[in-house]
Amino acid sequence: MDADEEESRLESARTARLRLALDRLSALDRHRLAIAVLDHSLPPATGIDGLLGLDFLRGSVLTVDFQAGRVSLA
């Protein structure tokens, strides 16, 4: 699959998004309280479970180890 095909697949997945206020969001062994998120469902074929933005990551160090296939947040 080339980049244009991937972009087209994601482009077709765009739908209305719902802004939600969560009491708690947990990922990568970190927790954020009272955080706003956008609910956006993508087709299973994208292989994307979710996307963490700066609201969640700010103030942390994100390490991506491609060789080991790991992501960590400190």
Secondary structure, 3 states (H helix, E strand, C coil): CCHHHHHHHHHHCCCCCEEEEEEEEEECCEEEEEEEEEECCCCHHHCCCCCCCHHHHCCCCEEEECCCCEEEEC
